[in-house]
């Protein structure tokens, strides 16, 4: 994987799609062959003064995200309750060895996924990108279904974070209703996302910094505890020899943990959303992709390994951990074993920042996804409205409004309606991952078919086509395998429906849009590689063409 410079030559292409597009573009010489040299400065240098060039503003959105923002946004999007709390459930489900294998396997999937996303998002840096890539290189109906499900998923996750914020805050002030804290959290999220993308990014940068520091401190302390330096006991690998360990429940245990691990890793793909507002996507997207993968893999694998050394998988506290009892978090348990008794108080404060961070990212993702749907005629035109500060105001209002309504449903009765709504969004994150791999395969095929040289790409995915194909197949297996417990001890209809209810919803959205809009699969030779790309003639920036040749 390598980042190549932005140069001054655009390969010649002769096909109907190019000719049609050329008719609508400003003339730059010969209509049949666009060749330009010694153009304007790079993306990072263009439009900094007035903020109106294609490089710093795209259809109203402003390119204000720096490399440090994008790296920490993606990092903060994954390091959260999935690691701080659910890692214990993974350990209890598969044992120390099974949990470690599961995290390593998911790390490989994320590695290839981020590599695929890096190639496509660097080439076409647009906000709310996943559904648009699927539409542009595959079928508009696929993009429509993926986009709305992705939006709904993050609206639901935002609602769950509002619920969690109320629970966490009541830890300190139990006499004040958790509803008030949840409403306060919603107002904070509104404030962070209302004024500028820079405000969201700065908040997420510091939220993520807190989580990263926590993980680093935990790793250091856990190593000392495992070695006997704190707590007065040397653990070594003794917990790997507890009855049933290290691979409790064998392959089924690993598969069950793989599903939990996948949910923990989800959020990494936010890089594809932020690419549309990155100040210099050719430089920042690839760097963020590379840095985020290795750091996340290091953090997750190191943490699950150390937790498995110190805490036996049979510890009852592991399956009881939740935002209602931070003291049962595997992180808290390790800190307590180190003699740090106030661990629960510290972890509770960190979990609160984690909840706010997750909500901050979720509402940003939902807003940009809905805006992208509207820009491509897949949502009402009113959602195209962008403020002078570059905020899709009506998208933000609807996303946070729906999230608040879903949160309020959690207060009614025994939360049946609330839980079913959350179940509807169950596999959407995995569906987005599948969409990324699918779009990458289709993009590369179109790129080659239209006569471009892969060596000219500013960022090249590793091990193509194995990488995206491996991800696509594995993710599909995870999607359909997540409900295996419904058949484990006789058929459980309720578990079956809650596991798979979102799949028919995706199919209905796809079929409905395809039927009413009569969409067709995009032929590789006709796929739009120009619009919004880094060599869009309107942007005055072209991909390096050292290996370009006339076709």
N, C-alpha and C positions, 0 to 999 in steps of 0.2 A: 504494500500500500504506500503510495507516494503522492505528494502534493506537487503539482507542476505549475509553473508560472503562467500568468495571463499575458498573452502575446497579442499579435496583430493580424493574424490571418484566419479567414473563415473558409474551410474547404468548399470547393465547388460542388453543387448538387444539381442534378437535372431530374426532376420528377414533377408530377402534377401538383402535389401538395406544396412544393417549394414555389412553383410558379404562381399558384393561387395566393400564397402568402406574400410573395414579392409585390403583387399588384396592390396590396394594401399597405406596404411599407414605404417609407421615404426612399427616394432613389439615391443610390450610392454608386452610380456607374452603370455597368452592363447589367441588365435585368436577369440574364441567364447565369451570370457568375459573379457573385459578390466577393470582391477581394479588397481588403483595406489594410493599410499599414500606417504605423506611427500615429495611432489614435490617441484618445484622451488618456489621462492617468488611470491607474487601477481603481477598482471599486472603492477601496478604502479612502482614496483621495478625492473622489468625486462628490460634488454637491454638499460639502461640509458647511459651506457658508449659508446657502439659502435653504438647504434641506429639501429641495424639490426635485432633484435628479432621480433617475431610476434607481440609482444605487442606494440612496438614503430614504426613498419614499416609494412604495409600491401600491398603487391604487388607493392611496390614503393612509396606509400603514407606514410607519417610519422605521428606518433601519437604525436602531439605537442600541442594539445588544452587542456588547463587546465579547471578546473571547472568554474573559473571566466569568462573565455572566452566563454564557452558554454552558461552559464546563460545570459550573456549580449548580445551574438549573437542572441539568440532566442528573447530576450526582445527587442533588437533593430530592429529585423526583423518585428515586429508587430507595434511598436509605431512609427508612421510616418504620412504622409499626410492623411491617412485614419482617424486618430484621430484629428490631428491639423486643418484639413480643412473640411473633409467630415462629421464629426460629426454634423456640422451645417445642412447639407442636410438631415441627418437622423431625426434631430429634426423637420425640416420643413415638412417632409413627414409624420410623425406619431404623432407629438405633444410630450410633455415632458414625458407623461406616456407611450405612445406607443414606443418611442425610448428607454426608460429605460427597458421595457419588452423585446424588441428586443435584447438589449445588454446582458441582463441576460440570455435569452434563448441561444444566441450564446455562452455565457460563459460556459453554461452547456455542449454544444456540444464540445467545445474545451477541457473542463475538461476530458470528456470520451475519446476524441481523443488522448490527450496527455498521458493519462493513458495506452491506447492501444499501442501507439508508444513506451512508456517507457518499456513495457514488452518485445516487440519484438526486439527493438533496443539494449536493454541491453543484451539480449541473443545472438543476432547476430549483433554486431556493425560493419557495413560496410558503406562505402561512397556511396551516391546515392541510398539509401536503398529502397525507396518505390517501384520502379519498380521491383527490385530484390526480395523483399518479395512476391509480387504478382506472379512473375514467379515461385518462388521456392515452394510456398504452394498452388498456384492456377493453372495458365496456363501461359506458356511463352508468348503467344499472348497477354494476358492482360498486362503483364509486359512491353512488347514491346510498346504497345499503350500508356500506362500511362507514360512510360519513355520519349518517344519522345515528347509527348504533354507537359509534365512537363518542359522539356528542352526549348521547343519553348515558353512556357509561360514566363519563366524568361528571355529569350532573349528579348522578346517583352517588358517586364517591364523595363529591362535595357535601351532599346531604349527610352521609355517614360521618364525615369529619366534623360537621356541626354537632351531631349527636355526641361524638367522642369528646369534643371540646367542653361540652357541658359536664360530662362525667369527670373529666380531669380537673376542671376548676373546682368542682364540689369537694375534691380531696382536701383543698385548703380552706374553703368556706362552705361547709356542709349545710349551713342554715339558709343559704341563698339558693333559690331555684336554679337548676341546671339550664332551664329554658332561657333564662336571662343571659347566662354566659354564652349560650349558643347563638342568640340574637346578636350579642356583642361581637362574637367571632364573625358573623355574617357581615356586620358593618365594617369590621376591620378588612375583610377580604374585598368588600366593595371599594373601600378607600385605596387599598393597594393597587387595584386594577383600574380605577376610574380616571386617574389623572394623566398617566403616561406609561408606556411600556417600560420605561426606565425605572419608575417607581416599583413596579412588579419585580423587575430584575434585581434591583438593589436589595429589596426585602428578601427575595429568595436566595441571594448570594450569602447574606448573613445567617439566614435560617440554616442553609446547607452547611455553612462553616461551623456552626454549633454542633451539628450532627457528625460531621467529619472529625472534629476534635474529640467528641465523645467516643467514637469508634476507635480512634488511635489510642486514647487513654485506656479504653477497655482492653485492647490487644496487649498493651504493655503490662497492665496489672494482671491480666489473665495468664500471661506467660510466667510472671513471677509466682502467681498462686500455684499453677500447675507444677512448677519446679520446686515448690516448698518454701519459697522465700517469704510468703505471706500466708497466714492462716494456720501455720504449724503442721501441714500435711503435704507430702509429696505424692502427687497423683499419677504422674507418668501415664501409662496406658491401662491402668487398672480398670477403668470403666468400660474399656473395650472388651473386657473379659467377663462382664456381668452376664448371667444366663440370658441367652437370646441375642446377645451382641456379638459382633458389631453390626450385623445385618438382620435386624429384627423384622420378621414377616417377609423376608426375602424380596423377590421382585415386586410383588404387590405393594410392599411397604415403600420401596423406592419410587414406584409409579405414583402412589398417593402423595409422597413428599414432593415429587416433581411438579405436581399441580400447585401445591402450596408455594413452592419455590418460584414458579412462574409468576404467580401473583405478586410475590415480593420484588421480582425484577422489573415488573411492568412500571412504566414511567420513563425508562431509558429512552424510549422513542420520541420523547418530547423535543429532542434535538431537531427532528423533522418539522415540528411546528414552529420552533423559534427561528429556523433558517430564513423564513420570510421577513424577519425583522432583524437579522444579523447585519451588522455594519459592513463586514467584509466576508461574505459567505464562502468565497473561494479559499480563504485562509482559515477562518474560524471554525467552520463546520468540520473539516477533516481533523483538525487538532482536537476539537472537543470530542469527536467520535473516538479517536485513538486513546485519549487520556481517560475518558469516562469508563471505557470498557475495562482497562487494566486496573483502575482504582476500585471499581465496583467489585470485580472478581477477587481482587486482593482482600478487600474488606469482608465480603460475604464468606469466602472460603476460609479465611483466617478465623473469623468469628465462630463459624459453625464447628470448625475443627477444635478450637480451644474450649468452646462450650461442651463439646462431646468428651473432652478430656476430664473436665472438672465435675460435670453434673451427670450422674447415671441416667440413662434414658427412662428408667423406671420411676424417676422422681415424679410424684403426683402433681407437683406444682407446675410442671411444664405444660400440661394440658389445661390448666386452670388460668393461665396467664391471659389477661385482657386489660383494656383500658380501665376497667372497674377495679382491678387489683394489680397495680404496677409492681407491687412487691413480689409477684409471682413471675415477673419477667426473668428470663435466663440471665440477662445483664445484671439485674438486681441481685439475683442469687449468687452470682460470681463475686460481686462487690461485697456482699455480706460474708461470704467465705473468706474474703481478704481482710475481714475485720472492719469494714467500712459500714457501720450500722445505719447511717442516714441515707443509704443507697436508694431506698424507695422514694425519699423526698427529692433527691437529685434527679432520679430517673423520671419522676412525675413532671418536673419542670421541663426536662428535655423532651418528654413525650408531648407536652403542650406545644413546644416550638415545632415539633414534628407534625402535629395535627394542623397547625396554622400554615406550615410550609406546604403540606400536601393539599390543603384547601386552596392555597394561593395558586399552586401549579394547576390544580384541576379546573378552577374557574377560568384561568387563562387559556388552557387547552380547549375547553368547551366553547369559549367565546370565539377563538380563532377558527375552530372547526366549523361553527355555524356561519361565520362570516364567509369562509371559503365556499360553503354550500350555496350561500346566497349569490356570491359573485359568479357562480357558474349555473345559475338558474335552477338550483335544486332546493332552494328555500325562498320564501317571500322576499321581494326586492327591498323591503323596508330594512332588512338586516344588513344591507350594504352600507348603511349610514355610518360614517366615521367622523369623529370630532376633529377639531383642529389639532389636537394633540395626538391623533392617530389611534384613537380608541373606538372600536366597533360598539357604540353605546347601546344600541338596542339588542345586540347579541349578548352583551354583558347583563343587561336587565333581564332578558328572558332566562338566561342560564342560571343566574343567581336566584331569580324568582321561582323557577321550577325546583331548584335544589332546596329552597326554603319550604316550599309546599310539601315536598317529599319528607323533609325533616319533621314538619308538623304532623304528618301522618304517623310518625313513630310515637307520638304522644297519645294516639287513639287506641283504646282497647288493649289487646295483647300484641300489638305490632304486626298483625297478620298481613295487612295491606302493605305496610312498609317493607316487610321481608320479601314479599312477592315481587315488589318493584325492584328491590336489590337483586333478586334472582334473575330478573329480565336482563340485567346488564352483566350476567355472570361470565360469559365467554367473549365479551366484546373486545377486551384487551388482547386476547389471543387472536381474535379475528383480524385486528389491526396489524398484528405482527405477520400473520399470513398474507395480508394485503401488501405489506412492504416487500416481502420476498417475491410475491407474484408480480408486483409492479416492476421490480428490478429485473426479473427474467424477461418481461415484455419490453422494458426500456432498452436493455442491451441488444435484444434481437432487432428492434427498430433502428437503433443507432448503427449497427453493422449493416443492416439491409439497405439503409439510405446512403451508404458509401463513406461513412466516417471511420477513422482509424481509432481503435481503442486506446492506443498509446497517447492520443491527444486529450483524453479525459483528464481533468485536473485532479481527480482522485479515482483510483481503480480498486474495486473490491477484490479481496483475496480469494483464490481458489474458485473462481467462477467457472462453470455453473454449479459446481458441487455445493458451495455454500448456501445460496438461496434455495436450491432444491432440497437440501438436507433440512433447512429450517421449515420450509413449507410442509414437507411430509411429516416431520416431527410434531409441528404445531397442530396439524390436523388430527394426528393420533391423540395428542393431549386434549383437544377439544372434545373428541368423541369418547375419550377414555376417562374423562373427569367424573362421570357418573357411575363408574363401575361398582361403587359401594351399594347402589340400588339393587344390584343382583347378587351381592356377596352372601347374604343370609336370607335367601328368598326374595321375591320381587317386592320392592318398596315403591309404590306408585308416587307418593309425595316426593321422595328423594329423586326419583327419575324425572318428574316434571320440573322440579326446581333446578335440576342440573342441565336440562336440555331445552327449557322453554324459550331461551333466546335464539336457538338455532332456527326454528320455524319463523320467528319474527324477521330474521335476516333474509330468509328465503322469500317471505311475503313481500318485503320491501323491494328486493331485487326483481321478483316476478312482476310486481305491480308497476314499477317504473319502466321495466322493459316492455310491458304490454301497452301501457298508455303512451309512451314516448317512442315506441318502435325502434329502440336502440339496436345497434349492431356492433359486433366485435370490430375493433379497430385493426386494420391491416398494418403490419409493421412498416410497409412502404409508405403508408399515408399518415402515420402517427405524427403529431405535432411536436417536433423537437426544438422549435424556434421560440414560441411564446414563453415569456418569463424566464428563459434560460440565460446563462451567463454570456451567450453570444447572440442575444436578441439585438438586432440592428438598432432598435430604439435606445438601447442602453449604452451604445458606443463602446462596448467591451466585448472582446472576442476571445475565444479559447485559443491557446497556443496551437499552432498548426505545423509543428516541425516535421510531422510525418504525414501531413495532409496531402492528398493527391486528387486530381480531377477524376471524377467517375462518369 
